[in-house]
C-alpha cells in the first residue's frame, strides 16, 4: 500500500513540481500543502465510487416517539 508521502510525491510529480517531500510534517511549503489537502482529497475519492472496503453499516438506535406527526420513526444521529 502506498504511504501518504509517496502519494503526495506522486501528486507533486503530476503537477510537474521538481521538489519531493520526505515527511508530511517536515515544514516545507510542499509538505504543508500536502498535509492540508490529503485528507479532503482522500474523502472525496472514497465518496466517488461505492468502494466495498470503505463502507460501514450501523444499526441505528430507536429514540422512541417521533417529534413530528409526519414521521413514523426517530433514530439517533450516527
C-alpha positions as CSV (number, residue, x, y, z in Angstrom):
1,X,0.0,0.0,0.0
2,X,1.2,3.5,-0.8
3,X,2.1,5.8,2.0
4,X,0.8,9.4,2.4
5,X,4.3,10.6,1.5
6,X,4.5,8.6,-1.7
7,X,1.0,9.6,-2.7
8,X,1.9,13.3,-2.1
9,X,5.1,12.9,-4.1
10,X,3.1,11.3,-7.0
11,X,0.8,14.3,-6.9
12,X,3.7,16.7,-6.9
13,X,5.2,14.8,-9.9
14,X,1.8,15.0,-11.6
15,X,1.9,18.8,-11.1
16,X,5.4,18.8,-12.7
17,X,6.9,20.0,-9.4
18,X,10.6,19.3,-9.0
19,X,10.7,19.1,-5.2
20,X,9.8,16.0,-3.4
21,X,9.0,15.6,0.3
22,X,10.4,13.1,2.9
23,X,7.7,13.6,5.5
24,X,4.3,15.2,5.8
25,X,5.4,17.2,8.8
26,X,8.8,18.3,7.5
27,X,7.8,22.0,7.4
28,X,8.4,22.7,3.7
29,X,5.7,24.5,1.7
30,X,5.2,21.4,-0.3
31,X,4.7,19.2,2.8
32,X,2.3,21.8,4.3
33,X,0.2,21.9,1.2
34,X,0.1,18.1,1.0
35,X,-0.9,17.9,4.7
36,X,-3.6,20.5,4.1
37,X,-5.2,18.7,1.1
38,X,-4.5,15.0,1.7
39,X,-7.5,14.1,3.9
40,X,-10.1,16.1,1.9
41,X,-8.8,14.5,-1.3
42,X,-8.9,11.1,0.3
43,X,-12.5,11.5,1.5
44,X,-13.6,12.8,-2.0
45,X,-12.0,9.8,-3.7
46,X,-13.7,7.4,-1.3
47,X,-17.1,9.0,-1.9
48,X,-16.6,8.9,-5.7
49,X,-17.5,5.3,-6.0
50,X,-19.2,2.5,-3.9
51,X,-16.0,1.0,-2.6
52,X,-16.9,-2.1,-0.6
53,X,-13.9,-1.7,1.8
54,X,-14.9,1.9,2.6
55,X,-18.5,1.3,3.8
56,X,-19.6,0.7,7.3
57,X,-23.1,-0.2,8.4
58,X,-24.5,0.6,11.8
59,X,-27.8,-0.3,13.5
60,X,-29.5,2.9,14.4
61,X,-30.8,3.3,17.9
62,X,-34.6,3.9,18.0
63,X,-35.3,7.1,20.1
64,X,-39.0,6.3,20.6
65,X,-41.9,8.6,19.8
66,X,-41.2,10.9,16.8
67,X,-41.4,14.6,17.4
68,X,-43.4,15.2,14.2
69,X,-46.6,13.5,13.2
70,X,-45.2,13.2,9.6
71,X,-42.5,10.8,10.8
72,X,-43.1,7.1,11.7
73,X,-39.8,6.5,13.5
74,X,-37.0,8.6,15.0
75,X,-33.3,7.5,15.2
76,X,-30.2,8.8,16.9
77,X,-27.8,10.6,14.5
78,X,-24.9,8.1,13.8
